[in-house]
């Protein structure tokens, strides 16, 4: 009875679709965090506790070699692949850090952000074998090692401390002139407690915060900085001297703002840890919104998150109007095709196209965040004749991207209806992290049709029979194939198989194997059992 009343109280205390809430699913092998707005999934992050966290971590590394042709150094930081350090990342431009807000950076070879060094200067200041302290700005992706920078940053909730920098400023993302002036006054007071060899940036999360909150945050960041300095002095390279907090703590640091109504966690230990952290950082209100989920169903099922994740990661994404998106993630770029589908619209055709395109760009902005897609993105919008409509769609897309923590660069819509953009990429997309290529189609998403497989079998039979005839051997072959292909050979192509047998002589037999992969088949010498030919995987993995 007590258990029933306790669960009833939990259900009655729930607020139906709060404006903004964070749902945390903490399991042994995987931690997932979803940010919902009125029940709709807007942010989604995944972390595997058993895997090392690279992005944001600081290493004491050793330079392995200098590649002047690439204008880069390869640095051993203690992992399998050496890290990649551009020459200009050895001394980045401090002013550009004001755009990052969280201190994380990703540079581009096309747009170097730091001072350009000559090869001789690099060799003199950072010879092979020398020790250098670096921070991972981009995790390993595919066969590439991590990208690193010598510009260090330790992010807190409201500030970013930058060892080795002289910059003291307020994030450019804070546009209000009066608030900037207030924050500069706070910054001036904070500067008295900051080491001379460190810079500081006030983050956008600091807007409207009391001075005491900045000082509390500075104390916590300085503690991490002192621990890092001690590790650098005492430990031998290569080694990690600072590691970013786990996903849950990063979310509490970066996502919990005054507009969060509720944080729900399904693991008691994580719940207690978040409560303690909230007690240190936040006011009483934030401690009260942290709740422990004790329902019978998995937490993501209870809040409708699981279904939204499944829908969001499909290749085809439906739009409210009836239109849809097709998203293809390739090695070179992300291609997004926009289609009207069954949407007819109530006005003119141009108005209907405008409506679908605006819905599409807003959904694309959401999908980029959910899937953690980075690099070059190309949207094939529905053609719009009106320049005014193209500008409306462009502005709608720019506006939708404002909430994205990653840097984006959007080009105007071309005459061909293409919208090109880039999005800052720190690590592999969630699709790459959570999936692997199919062992049968190897990522193509396609397998051969029964017709094509029938052609392949017949072609191979003719080749083998011809070889056996030339060697004056008896022809007695058995073909083991998938039932679908066998059905094709028995019906539509039966006459062709008989023709092969009559023309070449000998005996052909066929065996069905339902466990066989559809594209695989084997041709065996029936008398000796020797496999003469094998195509594809013989059994599913």
Buried (B, 14 or more C-beta within 10 A) or exposed (E): EEEEEEEEEBEEEBEEBBEBBBBBBBEEEBBBBBBBBEBEBBBBBBBBEEEEBBBBBBBBBBBBEBEEEEBBBBBBBBBEEBBBBBBBBBBBBBEBBBEBBBBBBBBEEEEBBBEEBEEEEBBEEBEEEEBBBBBBBBBBBEEEBBBBBBBBBBBBBBBBBBBBBEBBBBBBEBEEEEBBEBBEEBBEEBEEEBEEEBBBBBBBBBBEBEEEBBBBBBEBBBEBBEEBBEBBEEEEBBBBBBBBBBBBBBBBBBBBEEEBEBBBBBBEEBBEBBBEBBEEBBEEEBBEBBBBBEBEEBBBEBBBBBEBBEEBBEEEBEBEBBBBBBBEBEEEBBBBBBBBBEBEBEEEEEEBBBBBBBBBBBBBBBBBBBBBBBBBBBBBBBEBEEEEBBEBBBEBBBEBBEEBBBBBEBEEBEEEBEBBBBBBBBBBBBEBBEEEEEEBBEEEEEBBEBEEBBBBBBEBBEEBBEEBBEEEEEBBBBBBBBEEBBBBBEEEBEEEBEEBBEEBEBEBEBEBBEEBBBBBBBBBBBEEEEEBBEBBBBEEE
